[in-house]
Structure formats: C-alpha cells, structure tokens
Amino acid sequence: MEGDHSIQQVINFVEEATRSLQEVAYAVNTGSMSPSLPCKPECVYFNLTTRENQRFCVRLTMRGFEVVGRDHDSLELEDEPDSGEAFETVYSLLDHLSPSYRASFHHALSDRLVQLEVSVVCE
C-alpha cells in the first residue's frame, strides 16, 4: 500500500510541474521536464529559459518551486545554504527570476480582458 502512495506522489508532482509549465508557456522561451534528472517520490525537476535567455533548473517539492541550478539539468545550487528559497507558485518564481515576466503577464491579461469585452458586446 505504501508503494502505491509513493507512485501517486510522483505522478502528482509530474502533473503539477507539467501544468505549471503549460500555464506560463507564454511568458518563457522554453520550459520542459528534465530529461536527465530523476523523478523521485519527493520531487521532480524541470528546466526553464526566461525571456532574458537565463537558463534554470527548478525542483518542485512539497516546499514549492526552488531554483537548484543556473543551467538546464544542473544542480550546482542544490546544497548551497542560502539558495533554498522556495516559491509557492510558478508565478511567484518567475516574478523573482524574470523582469519581463510581469510585462508578459499584464499583456496576456489585457488581451484576455479585451476578448471577454468583445464577446460580451457581441452577445
């Protein structure tokens, strides 16, 4: 029974990371699950490239989203004592990492509001 719970946790972390990457695809250059770092019951790793072309490896755990490397598939920050800042959402992580994220977010929100306004007017 315990083994089934661990498998479910991995699936949930993978699903959460995948969903998070899909939700912010408009605001990053690239985002994908790490092909070389393992999915463990307690965490998964994914890679991000910001609009500023900065590359990061991010770990998703129960603590949240943590930058663990300054390049894809890199863990050089994982054991540094001051690097352990965890973000509750992928949005707060990007807000911290990418100055252009806010502009992308506001632009996407404005576009969506215009679409809603047009659909209300047309009805």
N, C-alpha and C positions, 0 to 999 in steps of 0.2 A: 504494500500500500504506500509506503514512504517513497519508493522509487517512482510511482505514478505521480506523486505530488511534485517531485523534482523535475520530471519531464514537463509537467504543466507549467512550472515556473519558467523554464527555458522558452517554451512556446509563448508565454505571455510577454517575456522581455523582448523576444524577437518581434512579436506583433506590435508591441508598443514602439520599438525603435523604428520599424518599417512605417508605421502610421505617422510617427513624428517626422520622418524624412519626407514622406509624401506631402504633409501639411506645410512644410517650409521649402518645398522644391522651387517655388517662385522666387525665393529670396537668397538662394545659394547657387554657386556654379555647379557643384556636384554634391551628392550625398548618397552613400551606399553602405551596406553592411560590410564589415571587414571580411575579405576572403581568406585571410591568413591567421587571424586571431580566433581563439576558440569561443564558442558559445558555451557558457557554464551555467549551472543551475542558478548561480547568484549574480551573473552579469552577462552582457553582450557588448560587443564593440562595433562601432561604425565610424566611417570616415566622412569628413566634411571639407569642402573647399568653399570659403566665403567669396563674396563678390569682390573682395580685395585680393583674391588669389592666395589667401593664407590657408594652409592645409593643417587639419587637426585630426587626431584620433580621439574619439569620445567613448567613454564607458558608461553604460546605463545599468544602474544597480538600484536596490531599494532606497539608497540615499538620494538618487536622482541622476542627473547628467553631469559627468565630470570629464574635463579635458585631461587625457593621460599622455598625449604626445603632440609634438609640434609638426608632425607629418603623418601621412596615412600609414596605418598599421604600425605606429611607433608607440612605445610605452615608456619613453625616457623620463616622463614626469610622474609616473605611477607611484614611485616610492619617495618622492620629494615631500618633506613635511609641510611646506607652505602651498603645495599645489592642490590640496584636497577640497577646493571649493566645489560644492555640489549645487546644481540648479534644479529647481523643482520641475521646470518645463523646458522644452527645447526652445521656446520663445525667449525665455529669460537667458538661456545660454547664448543664443545668437545676439541678443541685445548687448551682452557683455563682450562678445568676440568681434562683432561686425558693425562698424559705424553705419554702413549702408543698409543694414537690416531694417532699421526704423523707417527709412525713406521707402524701402520696398514694401514694408507692411502698410504704411499710410497710403501708398499708391494703390495697392491691391484693395484696401478697404474703401478708398474713394471710388474705384472702378465698380466695386460691388454695390455700393450705395447708388451710383448712377444707374446701374442695371435695374435695381429694385424700383427706383423712381420711374424709370421708363416703363416698366411692367405695370406699375400702379396707374400711370397716366393712360396707358393703352387699354386698360380694362374698363 
